[in-house]
Amino acid sequence: QVQLVESGGGLVQAGGSLRLSCAASRRPYSDYAMAWFRQAPGKEREFAAAITWSGGMTYYADAVKGRFTISRDNAENTVYLQMTSLKPEDTAVYYCAAARTGSRSYDYLSRRGVYAYWGQGTQVTVSS
């Protein structure tokens, strides 16, 4: 099995920044994508951002577009989420996930069911 380990969560003030990291124990697939999802208390886990490994194509939910940036380090099998201009509504547990790139569409890569591997989650809390 592939192990995903997240780090970088914490407590920040509104308007601040955080950089999340997710390291995979090994390459998940020959052709794959990695993503960040988030889940607030009492809410469904929702898509935040994704990136394909070969082409580096990125996908963002409207709620984070323009504020969050997803990137990758191919050599280290690591994905990052740079979060800026954080808002209290960004408060959630953030999860890293990996999936085969069956499609390069937003509709496909934003679905939870696509992802076979998940990290343990890291808490992000944004205060007012």
C-alpha angles and dihedrals in degrees: 000000000000116000119210118197121192128199140166103068122135148120120308137165122251110278092029131116140239133182118212123199131198121189122194119213089225140349105296097209140345089251113027149138132220127209147180122231128179136204127196121198110285093006135105120258106265135197118255109167143336139192133195115228102220102042101021093228112167133211128192137189113238091244093064103028112125093017105057127054124195120202140164143219107211095193093054099036087234132143126198136200115202108198121194136170089027119199131200088250088063088070108121146107107279119214130197118214140180131209143167111264098243090155135008094217128115090232091059102040095045093062119100093214091064093067120084099179127052136180126229094257133245125231120240116188122184116193128203 
